[in-house]
Amino acid sequence: METQKIVVAPGDGIGPELTDAVLDILSAAKVPLEYEKIQVGQSVYLKGLTVAASRHEPDYYSRE
């Protein structure tokens, strides 16, 4: 089976916990996924961003 690339957006609240649990299940089931996590939710909004931020955005992690 071909590896599929997906984007994972945990968000705020219980999102990160649920996302990690689902990724653990998919990994245990040997689902062929490659994924990139992006940041969404209040933490991104409060940094002045109105769209999801990924590691590809040069100054995302330096914003306060």
C-alpha positions in Angstrom: 0.0 0.0 0.0 1.3 3.4 -0.9 2.1 5.9 1.9 -0.3 8.8 2.1 0.8 12.2 3.2 -1.7 14.0 5.5 -1.8 17.2 7.5 -2.7 16.9 11.2 -4.2 19.9 13.0 -4.5 19.1 16.8 -5.9 22.6 17.7 -6.7 23.5 21.3 -8.5 21.9 24.2 -8.6 18.1 24.0 -7.6 18.1 20.3 -3.9 17.4 21.0 -4.7 14.5 23.3 -7.2 13.0 20.8 -4.8 13.5 17.9 -2.0 11.8 19.7 -4.2 8.8 20.6 -5.5 8.5 17.0 -2.0 8.7 15.6 -0.9 5.9 18.0 -3.8 3.7 16.9 -3.0 4.3 13.2 0.7 3.6 13.8 -0.1 0.3 15.7 -2.4 -0.7 12.8 0.6 0.0 10.5 -1.4 2.4 8.4 1.1 3.8 5.9 0.9 7.5 6.7 3.4 10.4 6.6 2.1 13.4 8.4 2.9 17.0 9.1 1.4 18.7 12.2 0.3 22.2 11.9 -0.8 24.7 14.6 -4.4 26.0 14.6 -6.7 27.4 17.2 -6.5 30.2 19.8 -2.7 30.0 20.2 -2.2 30.8 16.5 -4.9 33.4 16.5 -3.4 35.3 19.5 -0.1 35.5 17.6 -1.9 37.5 14.9 -2.2 34.7 12.4 -5.6 34.0 10.8 -4.7 30.8 9.0 -3.0 27.6 10.2 0.7 27.9 10.8 3.1 25.3 9.8 6.8 24.8 10.2 7.2 26.2 6.7 6.2 29.7 7.9 9.7 31.2 8.6 8.9 33.2 11.7 6.0 31.3 13.2 7.8 30.0 16.2 9.4 33.4 17.0 6.1 35.3 17.3 4.8 36.1 20.8 
